[in-house]
């Protein structure tokens, strides 16, 4: 005689006689449904973790970051003006005046020019904004305008020189190429660890006479 499962109120199952259901299938108990859902969720989480691990081992190369980024004259600040963020290249473009951006007490000459700072803090990778009205208590000269990390307080001069905070070094710089026509290209894949000599790394640049209005 064919049999089928019957579920009573307390969740227990009994085998009772009677005709089998069409297709010969056996209905799932509530407990088995819960088990199936649990193990399905565990499997999905394991697959997701595996994909994330593979992505970590083989990160995708996102362009143009990691490659050359052309900077038009209109995206270059005037000497001494606030830095401008380049979202394609993940850098902050600074146009330093002569001797600008040095730490207090650093008397090493710096001719000024363009510096491309990677906008990640060397401490834990937080994006570092420019704070034009900020005066650092760690600066004896009480100058206004600093790069200040919002995560743990690391503070840098306009050239990215570290003067305060837990960061292990100054902000990293990217290579800047200027051709004979004055066209600017930042090599975002060629980064150099930051140091107190960041102001001396500045690349001289003068806007061409046919350039449109330079942003301030």
SVG drawing of the C-alpha trace seen along z (x, -y; Angstrom):
<svg xmlns="http://www.w3.org/2000/svg" viewBox="-6 -85 74 87">
<polyline fill="none" stroke="black" stroke-width="0.4" points="0.0,0.0 1.2,-3.5 2.0,-5.7 2.5,-9.5 3.7,-11.8 1.3,-13.6 2.3,-16.4 0.7,-16.8 0.4,-20.0 3.7,-19.6 5.7,-19.4 6.2,-15.5 5.5,-13.4 3.6,-10.2 3.4,-7.7 -0.2,-7.0 -1.7,-4.8 -3.3,-6.3 -2.8,-7.0 0.5,-8.8 0.3,-12.3 0.6,-12.8 4.2,-12.6 5.3,-10.4 6.9,-13.4 7.2,-13.6 6.3,-17.0 9.0,-18.8 8.6,-19.3 9.0,-22.8 12.3,-21.7 13.7,-20.6 12.6,-23.8 14.5,-25.8 17.6,-23.6 17.5,-24.1 17.3,-27.8 20.1,-27.9 22.5,-25.9 21.6,-27.9 22.5,-31.1 25.8,-29.7 26.7,-28.6 25.9,-32.0 28.0,-33.7 30.9,-31.3 30.7,-32.0 30.6,-35.8 33.7,-35.6 35.5,-33.5 34.8,-36.1 36.0,-38.9 39.2,-37.0 39.9,-36.4 39.3,-40.1 41.8,-41.0 44.5,-38.7 43.7,-40.0 42.5,-43.6 40.9,-45.2 42.9,-48.0 40.6,-51.0 41.5,-53.6 42.5,-56.3 43.7,-55.9 46.9,-54.0 47.8,-55.4 48.5,-58.8 46.0,-61.6 46.1,-64.7 45.4,-68.0 44.1,-70.9 45.4,-74.4 41.9,-75.3 42.3,-72.7 45.5,-74.1 45.4,-76.5 47.3,-79.7 50.5,-79.8 49.6,-80.1 45.9,-79.3 44.0,-76.5 44.7,-73.0 42.3,-71.4 41.1,-67.7 41.4,-65.6 38.8,-62.8 40.0,-60.8 43.5,-60.5 42.8,-60.5 45.2,-63.3 45.3,-66.9 47.1,-69.3 49.0,-72.1 50.8,-75.0 53.3,-76.2 54.8,-79.6 58.6,-79.9 59.5,-78.3 55.8,-77.5 54.8,-74.2 57.9,-73.8 57.6,-72.7 58.5,-75.3 62.3,-75.4 63.0,-73.9 65.1,-76.5 65.9,-74.3 65.2,-76.4 62.2,-75.4 61.5,-77.1 57.8,-76.3 55.7,-74.7 53.3,-71.8 53.0,-69.0 50.5,-66.1 49.6,-64.6 47.9,-61.2 44.8,-62.1 45.1,-59.1 46.5,-59.6 49.6,-57.3 48.3,-56.3 45.1,-54.3 44.1,-55.5 41.5,-58.1 40.9,-60.8 42.6,-64.0 40.8,-67.3 42.2,-70.8 41.1,-73.1 41.8,-76.6 40.8,-78.2 42.5,-75.8 45.5,-76.9 47.4,-73.9 48.4,-74.2 51.5,-72.2 52.7,-75.0 54.8,-77.7 54.3,-80.1 50.5,-79.9 50.0,-79.7 46.5,-79.3 45.6,-76.4 46.5,-72.7 45.7,-69.2 44.1,-67.7 43.0,-64.0 39.4,-63.8 40.0,-60.3 42.9,-60.6 44.1,-64.2 47.3,-63.8 48.2,-67.3 50.3,-68.3 51.6,-71.5 50.4,-72.6 53.2,-70.5 52.0,-67.4 54.8,-67.5 53.6,-65.9 53.8,-68.0 51.4,-66.3 49.6,-63.0 50.0,-59.3 50.9,-59.1 54.3,-57.5 55.4,-59.9 54.4,-62.8 51.7,-62.5 52.9,-60.6 53.6,-62.4 52.9,-61.4 55.2,-62.0 54.3,-65.1 55.4,-65.4 55.3,-68.7 56.0,-68.6 57.5,-71.4 54.0,-72.9 53.4,-73.1 50.8,-70.3 50.6,-68.5 50.3,-64.8 50.2,-63.2 51.5,-59.6 49.2,-58.2 50.9,-54.8 54.3,-56.3 54.0,-57.3 56.8,-58.2 56.7,-58.0 56.2,-61.4 59.0,-63.1 60.1,-66.5 61.5,-67.2 58.1,-67.3 58.4,-71.1 61.6,-70.5 59.8,-67.9 57.7,-70.7 57.7,-70.8 58.0,-74.3 55.1,-75.3 53.9,-78.4 50.4,-78.7 50.6,-79.1 49.4,-82.4 46.6,-80.6 45.2,-78.9 41.7,-79.9 41.1,-81.4 43.1,-79.7 41.1,-78.6 42.0,-80.3"/>
</svg>
